[in-house]
Amino acid sequence: MSDADPRPTQEQLDRYAEQFNQSQTLRLFGARVSFPHGEKVVVTLPEVRPEHRGGLGTAAVNGGIISALFDYAIGCTPALLDPTRRAATMQLSTSFERPLRGDTVRAEATIDSVGTSTLFASARMYDAQGQVCARCQGVVKLSRMKWASGESPAVN
């Protein structure tokens, strides 16, 4: 996407998030996706449940859950450019800095750079006190294909 290409409107991104949040996976997982001010992707886990916690009796959020939330956040960054095109996460590199404790979790992802068919993004994971507990860098494959319906959930 060049600088001359228009970015999606906040309304388009909000509708995209609404449809994405209705997916069975996100509903069962308990996570929510949003695009505040059309500048970043935010994935929240508003209620950390027992099945989100780590093994061996720890109260910290399990690393697999953190990785899944990063996949959602990084994987949704292409919608900031064009919510009508399909995309797929190709690679994630995660660093765990401290145990993620508490009852809520928030991941924020932004686009670092964009090529013709790949996008590079980075994300941070925050605990309920706003401390960074993990970081992630990812690569997303950008497809020329539209959504199966011929449009994304964000476009009528």
C-alpha positions in Angstrom: 0.0 0.0 0.0 1.4 3.4 -0.9 1.1 6.6 1.0 -1.5 7.7 -1.6 -3.8 4.7 -0.9 -6.6 5.6 1.6 -6.6 3.9 5.0 -9.8 2.2 6.2 -12.2 4.4 8.1 -12.7 3.9 11.8 -16.2 2.7 11.0 -14.8 0.0 8.7 -12.3 -1.1 11.3 -15.0 -1.2 14.1 -17.3 -3.3 11.9 -14.4 -5.6 11.1 -13.6 -6.0 14.8 -17.2 -6.6 15.6 -17.4 -9.5 13.0 -14.0 -10.9 14.1 -15.1 -10.8 17.8 -18.2 -12.9 16.9 -16.0 -15.8 15.7 -16.3 -19.0 17.6 -12.6 -19.0 18.4 -12.5 -15.6 20.0 -15.8 -16.1 21.9 -14.6 -19.4 23.4 -11.2 -17.9 24.2 -12.7 -14.8 25.7 -10.6 -12.3 23.8 -11.7 -9.1 22.0 -10.0 -7.3 19.1 -10.3 -3.5 18.5 -8.6 -0.8 16.4 -8.4 2.4 18.6 -8.1 5.5 16.4 -7.2 3.2 13.4 -3.6 3.3 14.5 -3.0 0.0 16.3 -4.6 -3.4 17.1 -5.6 -4.0 20.7 -6.4 -7.5 21.8 -7.8 -7.8 25.3 -8.5 -10.7 27.6 -10.9 -8.9 30.0 -11.2 -12.0 32.2 -8.3 -14.3 32.8 -9.9 -17.6 33.6 -8.4 -20.7 35.3 -7.8 -22.4 32.0 -5.6 -19.3 30.9 -3.3 -19.8 33.9 0.0 -21.6 33.7 0.8 -25.1 34.9 2.4 -26.3 38.1 0.0 -24.2 40.2 1.2 -20.8 39.1 -1.2 -17.8 38.9 0.6 -16.4 35.8 -1.0 -16.5 32.4 0.3 -19.5 30.4 2.8 -18.8 27.7 0.6 -20.5 25.1 -2.2 -18.1 25.9 0.2 -15.2 25.5 1.4 -16.5 22.2 -2.2 -16.9 20.9 -3.0 -13.4 21.9 0.1 -12.1 20.1 -1.0 -14.1 17.0 -4.4 -12.4 17.1 -2.8 -9.0 17.5 0.0 -9.3 14.9 -2.3 -11.2 12.5 -4.9 -8.4 12.5 -2.5 -5.6 11.7 -3.0 -5.9 7.9 -6.6 -4.7 8.5 -5.1 -1.3 9.4 -4.1 -1.1 5.7 -6.9 -3.0 3.9 -9.5 -5.0 5.7 -10.8 -6.5 2.5 -7.6 -8.6 1.9 -6.8 -11.9 3.5 -3.7 -12.3 5.5 -1.9 -15.0 7.5 0.7 -15.0 10.2 3.9 -16.5 9.0 6.3 -16.1 11.9 6.2 -14.9 15.5 9.1 -14.4 17.9 8.1 -13.9 21.5 10.2 -12.7 24.5 8.8 -13.3 28.0 10.1 -10.6 30.3 8.2 -11.2 33.5 5.3 -13.4 34.7 2.0 -12.0 33.5 -0.2 -12.0 36.6 -3.6 -10.4 37.2 -7.1 -10.8 36.0 -6.9 -8.9 32.7 -4.4 -8.8 29.8 -3.9 -6.4 26.9 -1.8 -6.8 23.8 -1.1 -3.8 21.4 0.4 -4.3 17.9 1.6 -1.8 15.4 2.9 -2.1 11.8 6.7 -1.7 11.5 7.0 -1.9 7.7 5.1 -3.2 4.7 6.4 -4.8 1.5 4.4 -6.0 -1.5 3.4 -9.3 0.0 4.6 -9.2 3.6 4.1 -7.0 6.7 6.3 -6.7 9.7 4.7 -5.9 13.0 5.6 -5.7 16.7 3.5 -6.1 19.8 3.6 -5.7 23.6 1.7 -7.6 26.2 0.6 -5.6 29.3 -0.7 -6.8 32.7 -3.5 -5.1 34.6 -1.0 -2.6 36.1 0.2 -1.6 32.6 3.6 -3.3 32.9 5.1 -4.8 29.8 5.4 -8.6 30.5 6.2 -9.9 27.0 7.1 -8.6 23.5 6.6 -10.1 20.1 7.7 -9.5 16.5 5.9 -11.1 13.6 5.7 -11.4 9.9 2.4 -11.6 8.1 1.7 -12.7 4.6 -0.5 -10.3 2.7 -2.8 -12.0 0.1 -4.3 -10.5 -2.9 -7.3 -12.7 -2.3 -10.4 -11.1 -0.9 -12.5 -12.7 1.9 -14.5 -15.8 0.8 -17.7 -13.7 0.8 -16.0 -11.3 -1.6 -15.5 -8.7 1.1 -14.2 -8.5 4.6 -16.5 -8.3 7.6 -15.8 -4.5 7.6 -17.1 -3.6 4.1 -20.7 -3.8 2.8 
